[in-house]
Amino acid sequence: MQSSPNPGGSTTTDRLAAVAATSPSNAWAVGSYYNGTAYRTLVEHWNGNAWRVLKSPNEGGSSADNNLNGVVATSPTDAWAVGDYDNGKADQTLIEHWNGKAWKVLKSPNVGGSKNLNELFAVAAVSPKDAWAVGEENGFGPYVLIEHWNGELWQVQKSPNPGGSKNGSQLTGVAATSPTDAWAVGYYGNMPLSGPSHQRMIIEHWNGKAWQVQKSARPEGSNYAQLYGVAATSSQDAFAVGYYQHGTAAQTLVERWNGKAWQLQKSPNVGGSSHLSELYGVAMTSGADAWAVGNYENRTAEQTLIEHWNGNAWQVQKSPDPGGPKAINYLSGLAAGSPSKIWAVGGYDHGSASRTLVEHCC
């Protein structure tokens, strides 16, 4: 475990949602913290020696909620963070860019308009002139939301909504390997999306011309399956992770793209068949080296969960739980700079506060 700042103080909420790294001395983690009035954007930077908070904009002002949910970096002078802010009427998209000196807000579309919800959950980049952000908009749906950066501005991209007009849909993860190869994952189902019953996975692919829905391998006997993270090393190899309902408990869900089809992968469930085990983030360095993070229930609380793919099987890796066995501990974001440089971020409960959590492998 690595020491990480908590600007919200000792009695409030601090959380990290995502992490990105370009080298052993350059990594970013983003999330939010509560200042007693509202949630503020949180950006932390690793310089090779320590994590420290960097100043980041709050588009919603001093008394409105601002959150960062995803981050990506292509170099020490080019990084993106995405999320949402409250304009007093509804959440709006928030995109911030690091130019090597400061984080600045860039204008981003809100398809649903200023009176309807627009949120971004994840971001991926091929180059400084080619990036993707995904989320949801509630002006005409709720529908999935995909935005693209072409080097000059962010523009909404046409994207399928497999849930149709009567079901909620959102994209929660995105990955890109080239200008003609990108993946977005999420889920759709009956409204509200947070409720029980039927939920279906969404996997969409960008082929350089259009986003198209891809067939996914549905877990047998389950009416509830969601994907939260996706990673790819080439057009022939990708992983997507999440969870599905199995009996009374959520179980880990891993799917792999082999260049032709998505196939279910067997993955461990530390909590057992009657207690939840969930995956929220995934990262790859090669077809024989991938990592997934999330949390599992130990009958008392939730504990961190890290699983590793060695080319043949997914195996659970030992991970710290600083909040202890009776407190909530979770991991939501993951970055793999190399097989020996892995970052995972999330949060844990400590007394009356929620603290940032950063874990580092090797």
KENUNU-682262 format. One record per residue (C-alpha): residue number from 0; x, z, y. Coordinates in steps of 0.1 Angstrom, whole numbers, plus 5000, padded with zeros to 4 digits. Layout:
BEGIN
<nr = NUM	x = X	z = Z	y = Y>
...
***
This chain:
BEGIN
<nr = 0	x = 5000	z = 5000	y = 5000>
<nr = 1	x = 5012	z = 4992	y = 5035>
<nr = 2	x = 5005	z = 5013	y = 5066>
<nr = 3	x = 4981	z = 4995	y = 5090>
<nr = 4	x = 4967	z = 5004	y = 5124>
<nr = 5	x = 4932	z = 5018	y = 5130>
<nr = 6	x = 4924	z = 5013	y = 5167>
<nr = 7	x = 4888	z = 5027	y = 5163>
<nr = 8	x = 4902	z = 5062	y = 5159>
<nr = 9	x = 4898	z = 5089	y = 5132>
<nr = 10	x = 4860	z = 5091	y = 5131>
<nr = 11	x = 4848	z = 5055	y = 5134>
<nr = 12	x = 4848	z = 5022	y = 5114>
<nr = 13	x = 4878	z = 5000	y = 5110>
<nr = 14	x = 4879	z = 4971	y = 5085>
<nr = 15	x = 4899	z = 4941	y = 5076>
<nr = 16	x = 4881	z = 4911	y = 5062>
<nr = 17	x = 4907	z = 4884	y = 5057>
<nr = 18	x = 4945	z = 4877	y = 5057>
<nr = 19	x = 4968	z = 4847	y = 5060>
<nr = 20	x = 5005	z = 4843	y = 5058>
<nr = 21	x = 5031	z = 4816	y = 5065>
<nr = 22	x = 5063	z = 4834	y = 5057>
<nr = 23	x = 5076	z = 4869	y = 5048>
<nr = 24	x = 5078	z = 4877	y = 5085>
<nr = 25	x = 5045	z = 4861	y = 5097>
<nr = 26	x = 5011	z = 4873	y = 5084>
<nr = 27	x = 4977	z = 4879	y = 5101>
<nr = 28	x = 4948	z = 4901	y = 5092>
<nr = 29	x = 4915	z = 4901	y = 5110>
<nr = 30	x = 4883	z = 4922	y = 5110>
<nr = 31	x = 4866	z = 4946	y = 5134>
<nr = 32	x = 4865	z = 4982	y = 5146>
<nr = 33	x = 4839	z = 5004	y = 5163>
<nr = 34	x = 4848	z = 5017	y = 5197>
<nr = 35	x = 4819	z = 5041	y = 5199>
<nr = 36	x = 4796	z = 5015	y = 5216>
<nr = 37	x = 4800	z = 4983	y = 5197>
<nr = 38	x = 4822	z = 4965	y = 5172>
<nr = 39	x = 4853	z = 4948	y = 5186>
<nr = 40	x = 4875	z = 4921	y = 5172>
<nr = 41	x = 4905	z = 4933	y = 5153>
<nr = 42	x = 4937	z = 4912	y = 5149>
<nr = 43	x = 4968	z = 4927	y = 5132>
<nr = 44	x = 5001	z = 4909	y = 5128>
<nr = 45	x = 5030	z = 4915	y = 5103>
<nr = 46	x = 5064	z = 4907	y = 5118>
<nr = 47	x = 5084	z = 4914	y = 5086>
<nr = 48	x = 5087	z = 4952	y = 5093>
<nr = 49	x = 5053	z = 4965	y = 5103>
<nr = 50	x = 5017	z = 4957	y = 5111>
<nr = 51	x = 5006	z = 4961	y = 5147>
<nr = 52	x = 4975	z = 4953	y = 5166>
<nr = 53	x = 4975	z = 4923	y = 5190>
<nr = 54	x = 4951	z = 4918	y = 5218>
<nr = 55	x = 4921	z = 4896	y = 5209>
<nr = 56	x = 4891	z = 4884	y = 5230>
<nr = 57	x = 4856	z = 4897	y = 5227>
<nr = 58	x = 4833	z = 4869	y = 5238>
<nr = 59	x = 4802	z = 4892	y = 5237>
<nr = 60	x = 4816	z = 4915	y = 5263>
<nr = 61	x = 4823	z = 4953	y = 5262>
<nr = 62	x = 4789	z = 4964	y = 5249>
<nr = 63	x = 4781	z = 4937	y = 5223>
<nr = 64	x = 4792	z = 4934	y = 5187>
<nr = 65	x = 4821	z = 4910	y = 5180>
<nr = 66	x = 4834	z = 4904	y = 5145>
<nr = 67	x = 4862	z = 4883	y = 5129>
<nr = 68	x = 4856	z = 4873	y = 5093>
<nr = 69	x = 4882	z = 4847	y = 5084>
<nr = 70	x = 4918	z = 4837	y = 5094>
<nr = 71	x = 4942	z = 4809	y = 5086>
<nr = 72	x = 4977	z = 4800	y = 5098>
<nr = 73	x = 4998	z = 4768	y = 5096>
<nr = 74	x = 5029	z = 4781	y = 5115>
<nr = 75	x = 5040	z = 4809	y = 5137>
<nr = 76	x = 5024	z = 4791	y = 5167>
<nr = 77	x = 4992	z = 4780	y = 5151>
<nr = 78	x = 4965	z = 4802	y = 5137>
<nr = 79	x = 4927	z = 4804	y = 5137>
<nr = 80	x = 4903	z = 4833	y = 5134>
<nr = 81	x = 4865	z = 4829	y = 5131>
<nr = 82	x = 4835	z = 4851	y = 5132>
<nr = 83	x = 4805	z = 4859	y = 5154>
<nr = 84	x = 4795	z = 4878	y = 5186>
<nr = 85	x = 4762	z = 4890	y = 5199>
<nr = 86	x = 4750	z = 4873	y = 5231>
<nr = 87	x = 4721	z = 4897	y = 5236>
<nr = 88	x = 4696	z = 4875	y = 5218>
<nr = 89	x = 4714	z = 4865	y = 5185>
<nr = 90	x = 4748	z = 4862	y = 5169>
<nr = 91	x = 4768	z = 4832	y = 5179>
<nr = 92	x = 4798	z = 4815	y = 5165>
<nr = 93	x = 4832	z = 4828	y = 5175>
<nr = 94	x = 4865	z = 4809	y = 5171>
<nr = 95	x = 4898	z = 4821	y = 5184>
<nr = 96	x = 4932	z = 4804	y = 5184>
<nr = 97	x = 4967	z = 4817	y = 5184>
<nr = 98	x = 4992	z = 4794	y = 5203>
<nr = 99	x = 5023	z = 4815	y = 5197>
<nr = 100	x = 5017	z = 4837	y = 5227>
<nr = 101	x = 4981	z = 4848	y = 5229>
<nr = 102	x = 4947	z = 4847	y = 5211>
<nr = 103	x = 4922	z = 4826	y = 5231>
<nr = 104	x = 4885	z = 4817	y = 5225>
<nr = 105	x = 4878	z = 4781	y = 5220>
<nr = 106	x = 4844	z = 4766	y = 5225>
<nr = 107	x = 4824	z = 4762	y = 5192>
<nr = 108	x = 4790	z = 4747	y = 5185>
<nr = 109	x = 4759	z = 4768	y = 5178>
<nr = 110	x = 4734	z = 4745	y = 5160>
<nr = 111	x = 4707	z = 4770	y = 5161>
<nr = 112	x = 4710	z = 4775	y = 5198>
<nr = 113	x = 4715	z = 4806	y = 5219>
<nr = 114	x = 4684	z = 4823	y = 5206>
<nr = 115	x = 4691	z = 4819	y = 5169>
<nr = 116	x = 4717	z = 4832	y = 5145>
<nr = 117	x = 4750	z = 4812	y = 5141>
<nr = 118	x = 4778	z = 4828	y = 5121>
<nr = 119	x = 4812	z = 4817	y = 5107>
<nr = 120	x = 4826	z = 4834	y = 5076>
<nr = 121	x = 4858	z = 4815	y = 5067>
<nr = 122	x = 4883	z = 4790	y = 5080>
<nr = 123	x = 4909	z = 4767	y = 5064>
<nr = 124	x = 4935	z = 4743	y = 5079>
<nr = 125	x = 4955	z = 4713	y = 5067>
<nr = 126	x = 4974	z = 4709	y = 5099>
<nr = 127	x = 4972	z = 4719	y = 5136>
<nr = 128	x = 4948	z = 4689	y = 5141>
<nr = 129	x = 4927	z = 4693	y = 5110>
<nr = 130	x = 4907	z = 4726	y = 5103>
<nr = 131	x = 4874	z = 4736	y = 5088>
<nr = 132	x = 4851	z = 4766	y = 5095>
<nr = 133	x = 4820	z = 4775	y = 5075>
<nr = 134	x = 4790	z = 4798	y = 5078>
<nr = 135	x = 4753	z = 4796	y = 5085>
<nr = 136	x = 4729	z = 4787	y = 5112>
<nr = 137	x = 4692	z = 4798	y = 5116>
<nr = 138	x = 4679	z = 4773	y = 5141>
<nr = 139	x = 4667	z = 4748	y = 5115>
<nr = 140	x = 4669	z = 4767	y = 5083>
<nr = 141	x = 4686	z = 4790	y = 5077>
<nr = 142	x = 4711	z = 4763	y = 5067>
<nr = 143	x = 4747	z = 4760	y = 5058>
<nr = 144	x = 4770	z = 4754	y = 5088>
<nr = 145	x = 4803	z = 4734	y = 5087>
<nr = 146	x = 4824	z = 4728	y = 5117>
<nr = 147	x = 4856	z = 4707	y = 5120>
<nr = 148	x = 4886	z = 4708	y = 5144>
<nr = 149	x = 4901	z = 4674	y = 5151>
<nr = 150	x = 4929	z = 4685	y = 5173>
<nr = 151	x = 4908	z = 4684	y = 5205>
<nr = 152	x = 4874	z = 4701	y = 5198>
<nr = 153	x = 4852	z = 4717	y = 5172>
<nr = 154	x = 4823	z = 4696	y = 5160>
<nr = 155	x = 4794	z = 4702	y = 5136>
<nr = 156	x = 4796	z = 4682	y = 5104>
<nr = 157	x = 4766	z = 4670	y = 5084>
<nr = 158	x = 4763	z = 4691	y = 5052>
<nr = 159	x = 4739	z = 4693	y = 5023>
<nr = 160	x = 4715	z = 4723	y = 5020>
<nr = 161	x = 4707	z = 4726	y = 4983>
<nr = 162	x = 4683	z = 4755	y = 4990>
<nr = 163	x = 4660	z = 4733	y = 5011>
<nr = 164	x = 4639	z = 4744	y = 5040>
<nr = 165	x = 4622	z = 4773	y = 5022>
<nr = 166	x = 4654	z = 4790	y = 5010>
<nr = 167	x = 4683	z = 4806	y = 5029>
<nr = 168	x = 4717	z = 4790	y = 5025>
<nr = 169	x = 4752	z = 4801	y = 5036>
<nr = 170	x = 4788	z = 4791	y = 5030>
<nr = 171	x = 4812	z = 4820	y = 5027>
<nr = 172	x = 4845	z = 4804	y = 5016>
<nr = 173	x = 4865	z = 4772	y = 5024>
<nr = 174	x = 4898	z = 4757	y = 5013>
<nr = 175	x = 4915	z = 4724	y = 5021>
<nr = 176	x = 4945	z = 4706	y = 5006>
<nr = 177	x = 4945	z = 4673	y = 5026>
<nr = 178	x = 4923	z = 4653	y = 5051>
<nr = 179	x = 4904	z = 4640	y = 5021>
<nr = 180	x = 4901	z = 4671	y = 5000>
<nr = 181	x = 4883	z = 4703	y = 5009>
<nr = 182	x = 4859	z = 4727	y = 4992>
<nr = 183	x = 4833	z = 4751	y = 5006>
<nr = 184	x = 4814	z = 4777	y = 4985>
<nr = 185	x = 4785	z = 4801	y = 4990>
<nr = 186	x = 4750	z = 4806	y = 4978>
<nr = 187	x = 4713	z = 4799	y = 4985>
<nr = 188	x = 4680	z = 4815	y = 4974>
<nr = 189	x = 4647	z = 4829	y = 4983>
<nr = 190	x = 4646	z = 4848	y = 5016>
<nr = 191	x = 4659	z = 4872	y = 5025>
<nr = 192	x = 4693	z = 4863	y = 5011>
<nr = 193	x = 4702	z = 4899	y = 5007>
<nr = 194	x = 4672	z = 4906	y = 4985>
<nr = 195	x = 4668	z = 4905	y = 4948>
<nr = 196	x = 4657	z = 4878	y = 4925>
<nr = 197	x = 4669	z = 4842	y = 4925>
<nr = 198	x = 4702	z = 4833	y = 4940>
<nr = 199	x = 4722	z = 4801	y = 4932>
<nr = 200	x = 4758	z = 4791	y = 4938>
<nr = 201	x = 4768	z = 4764	y = 4963>
<nr = 202	x = 4799	z = 4743	y = 4958>
<nr = 203	x = 4804	z = 4714	y = 4983>
<nr = 204	x = 4833	z = 4689	y = 4984>
<nr = 205	x = 4847	z = 4669	y = 5013>
<nr = 206	x = 4861	z = 4635	y = 5002>
<nr = 207	x = 4873	z = 4623	y = 5036>
<nr = 208	x = 4839	z = 4608	y = 5045>
<nr = 209	x = 4811	z = 4632	y = 5036>
<nr = 210	x = 4803	z = 4666	y = 5022>
<nr = 211	x = 4786	z = 4664	y = 4988>
<nr = 212	x = 4771	z = 4691	y = 4965>
<nr = 213	x = 4790	z = 4695	y = 4933>
<nr = 214	x = 4776	z = 4707	y = 4900>
<nr = 215	x = 4787	z = 4743	y = 4892>
<nr = 216	x = 4787	z = 4761	y = 4858>
<nr = 217	x = 4759	z = 4786	y = 4859>
<nr = 218	x = 4764	z = 4818	y = 4840>
<nr = 219	x = 4740	z = 4818	y = 4810>
<nr = 220	x = 4709	z = 4839	y = 4814>
<nr = 221	x = 4715	z = 4848	y = 4850>
<nr = 222	x = 4692	z = 4840	y = 4879>
<nr = 223	x = 4716	z = 4856	y = 4905>
<nr = 224	x = 4750	z = 4842	y = 4912>
<nr = 225	x = 4770	z = 4840	y = 4944>
<nr = 226	x = 4804	z = 4826	y = 4953>
<nr = 227	x = 4825	z = 4841	y = 4981>
<nr = 228	x = 4860	z = 4827	y = 4979>
<nr = 229	x = 4877	z = 4794	y = 4970>
<nr = 230	x = 4913	z = 4783	y = 4968>
<nr = 231	x = 4930	z = 4750	y = 4958>
<nr = 232	x = 4965	z = 4736	y = 4954>
<nr = 233	x = 4955	z = 4700	y = 4949>
<nr = 234	x = 4926	z = 4677	y = 4943>
<nr = 235	x = 4929	z = 4685	y = 4906>
<nr = 236	x = 4930	z = 4722	y = 4907>
<nr = 237	x = 4909	z = 4749	y = 4924>
<nr = 238	x = 4894	z = 4783	y = 4917>
<nr = 239	x = 4861	z = 4798	y = 4931>
<nr = 240	x = 4852	z = 4835	y = 4927>
<nr = 241	x = 4822	z = 4858	y = 4933>
<nr = 242	x = 4798	z = 4876	y = 4910>
<nr = 243	x = 4766	z = 4872	y = 4890>
<nr = 244	x = 4739	z = 4895	y = 4877>
<nr = 245	x = 4742	z = 4904	y = 4841>
<nr = 246	x = 4716	z = 4928	y = 4829>
<nr = 247	x = 4715	z = 4957	y = 4854>
<nr = 248	x = 4750	z = 4951	y = 4869>
<nr = 249	x = 4769	z = 4925	y = 4888>
<nr = 250	x = 4798	z = 4910	y = 4869>
<nr = 251	x = 4829	z = 4891	y = 4880>
<nr = 252	x = 4825	z = 4853	y = 4883>
<nr = 253	x = 4854	z = 4828	y = 4882>
<nr = 254	x = 4850	z = 4790	y = 4881>
<nr = 255	x = 4878	z = 4765	y = 4879>
<nr = 256	x = 4880	z = 4729	y = 4889>
<nr = 257	x = 4900	z = 4707	y = 4866>
<nr = 258	x = 4897	z = 4675	y = 4886>
<nr = 259	x = 4865	z = 4664	y = 4868>
<nr = 260	x = 4842	z = 4694	y = 4865>
<nr = 261	x = 4838	z = 4731	y = 4874>
<nr = 262	x = 4840	z = 4753	y = 4844>
<nr = 263	x = 4834	z = 4791	y = 4839>
<nr = 264	x = 4865	z = 4812	y = 4833>
<nr = 265	x = 4865	z = 4845	y = 4814>
<nr = 266	x = 4874	z = 4874	y = 4838>
<nr = 267	x = 4876	z = 4912	y = 4833>
<nr = 268	x = 4850	z = 4937	y = 4844>
<nr = 269	x = 4866	z = 4970	y = 4849>
<nr = 270	x = 4833	z = 4987	y = 4856>
<nr = 271	x = 4819	z = 4977	y = 4822>
<nr = 272	x = 4787	z = 4960	y = 4815>
<nr = 273	x = 4765	z = 4986	y = 4832>
<nr = 274	x = 4785	z = 4990	y = 4864>
<nr = 275	x = 4793	z = 4964	y = 4891>
<nr = 276	x = 4825	z = 4944	y = 4893>
<nr = 277	x = 4827	z = 4919	y = 4921>
<nr = 278	x = 4852	z = 4893	y = 4934>
<nr = 279	x = 4854	z = 4883	y = 4971>
<nr = 280	x = 4887	z = 4865	y = 4977>
<nr = 281	x = 4910	z = 4842	y = 4958>
<nr = 282	x = 4944	z = 4826	y = 4964>
<nr = 283	x = 4967	z = 4803	y = 4944>
<nr = 284	x = 5004	z = 4793	y = 4945>
<nr = 285	x = 5001	z = 4770	y = 4914>
<nr = 286	x = 4979	z = 4762	y = 4885>
<nr = 287	x = 4996	z = 4791	y = 4866>
<nr = 288	x = 4996	z = 4817	y = 4893>
<nr = 289	x = 4964	z = 4828	y = 4911>
<nr = 290	x = 4950	z = 4861	y = 4923>
<nr = 291	x = 4915	z = 4874	y = 4930>
<nr = 292	x = 4903	z = 4906	y = 4947>
<nr = 293	x = 4872	z = 4926	y = 4951>
<nr = 294	x = 4859	z = 4960	y = 4939>
<nr = 295	x = 4843	z = 4977	y = 4909>
<nr = 296	x = 4821	z = 5008	y = 4903>
<nr = 297	x = 4837	z = 5037	y = 4885>
<nr = 298	x = 4804	z = 5056	y = 4881>
<nr = 299	x = 4811	z = 5077	y = 4912>
<nr = 300	x = 4822	z = 5052	y = 4939>
<nr = 301	x = 4838	z = 5018	y = 4943>
<nr = 302	x = 4874	z = 5011	y = 4936>
<nr = 303	x = 4897	z = 4982	y = 4945>
<nr = 304	x = 4899	z = 4954	y = 4920>
<nr = 305	x = 4928	z = 4929	y = 4917>
<nr = 306	x = 4930	z = 4903	y = 4889>
<nr = 307	x = 4958	z = 4878	y = 4882>
<nr = 308	x = 4958	z = 4844	y = 4865>
<nr = 309	x = 4990	z = 4837	y = 4845>
<nr = 310	x = 4980	z = 4802	y = 4834>
<nr = 311	x = 4962	z = 4814	y = 4803>
<nr = 312	x = 4940	z = 4844	y = 4812>
<nr = 313	x = 4928	z = 4866	y = 4840>
<nr = 314	x = 4942	z = 4902	y = 4838>
<nr = 315	x = 4935	z = 4933	y = 4858>
<nr = 316	x = 4964	z = 4945	y = 4879>
<nr = 317	x = 4969	z = 4981	y = 4890>
<nr = 318	x = 4960	z = 4987	y = 4927>
<nr = 319	x = 4959	z = 5016	y = 4950>
<nr = 320	x = 4927	z = 5034	y = 4961>
<nr = 321	x = 4937	z = 5055	y = 4991>
<nr = 322	x = 4902	z = 5069	y = 4995>
<nr = 323	x = 4903	z = 5085	y = 4961>
<nr = 324	x = 4881	z = 5081	y = 4930>
<nr = 325	x = 4850	z = 5095	y = 4948>
<nr = 326	x = 4852	z = 5073	y = 4979>
<nr = 327	x = 4845	z = 5036	y = 4986>
<nr = 328	x = 4876	z = 5014	y = 4983>
<nr = 329	x = 4874	z = 4976	y = 4985>
<nr = 330	x = 4894	z = 4944	y = 4990>
<nr = 331	x = 4878	z = 4914	y = 5007>
<nr = 332	x = 4907	z = 4891	y = 5017>
<nr = 333	x = 4938	z = 4876	y = 5000>
<nr = 334	x = 4968	z = 4855	y = 5009>
<nr = 335	x = 4996	z = 4842	y = 4986>
<nr = 336	x = 5026	z = 4830	y = 5004>
<nr = 337	x = 5046	z = 4827	y = 4971>
<nr = 338	x = 5043	z = 4842	y = 4936>
<nr = 339	x = 5061	z = 4873	y = 4948>
<nr = 340	x = 5046	z = 4877	y = 4983>
<nr = 341	x = 5009	z = 4886	y = 4980>
<nr = 342	x = 4988	z = 4903	y = 5006>
<nr = 343	x = 4953	z = 4918	y = 5001>
<nr = 344	x = 4932	z = 4935	y = 5028>
<nr = 345	x = 4899	z = 4955	y = 5030>
<nr = 346	x = 4890	z = 4990	y = 5038>
<nr = 347	x = 4883	z = 5025	y = 5024>
<nr = 348	x = 4863	z = 5056	y = 5033>
<nr = 349	x = 4883	z = 5086	y = 5046>
<nr = 350	x = 4860	z = 5115	y = 5055>
<nr = 351	x = 4836	z = 5103	y = 5082>
<nr = 352	x = 4856	z = 5072	y = 5089>
<nr = 353	x = 4863	z = 5038	y = 5074>
<nr = 354	x = 4900	z = 5028	y = 5075>
<nr = 355	x = 4918	z = 4995	y = 5072>
<nr = 356	x = 4935	z = 4988	y = 5039>
<nr = 357	x = 4965	z = 4965	y = 5033>
<nr = 358	x = 4981	z = 4961	y = 4999>
<nr = 359	x = 5013	z = 4941	y = 4992>
<nr = 360	x = 5026	z = 4928	y = 4959>
<nr = 361	x = 5063	z = 4924	y = 4950>
***
